[in-house]
């Protein structure tokens, strides 16, 4: 009886740890894919972002173009129900003050 109860508890514990592990892995995948998607948006716009997200077997939840040169591209990615977002800006388009007249 004690052995069966111990085995049942271990199986439940293993199932719980497996679900937590899967959630953590999906959260990290979503974070990385959203960051890569935001960088792809800077150089290729929404089509590049969609391609990167699809190649990584994720879904694009949201995409926002910047309103001006200093605003951020914002990308939201869903990986099996876990969503993460990232932002990126094209710093080459921001004018940098110089000392030259």
Residue pairs with C-beta under 8 A, 6 or more apart in sequence:
23 82
26 79
26 80
26 81
26 82
27 79
27 82
27 84
29 56
29 58
29 79
29 82
30 58
30 77
30 78
30 79
30 82
30 83
30 84
31 84
31 86
33 52
33 53
33 56
33 58
33 77
33 79
33 84
34 75
34 76
34 77
34 84
34 85
34 86
35 86
35 88
36 52
36 56
37 49
37 52
37 53
37 60
37 75
37 77
37 86
38 49
38 72
38 73
38 74
38 75
38 86
38 87
38 88
39 88
40 48
40 49
40 51
40 52
41 48
41 49
41 63
41 65
41 73
41 75
41 88
42 73
42 88
42 89
42 90
43 90
44 51
45 65
46 63
46 65
49 60
49 63
49 75
50 60
50 63
53 59
53 60
53 75
53 77
57 79
58 77
58 78
58 79
59 77
59 78
59 79
60 75
60 76
60 77
60 78
61 76
61 77
61 78
61 83
61 85
62 74
62 75
62 76
62 85
63 73
63 74
63 75
63 76
64 73
64 74
64 75
65 73
66 72
66 73
66 89
69 90
69 93
69 94
70 89
70 94
71 89
72 87
72 88
72 89
73 87
73 88
73 89
73 90
74 85
74 86
74 87
75 85
75 86
75 87
75 88
76 83
76 84
76 85
77 83
77 84
77 85
77 86
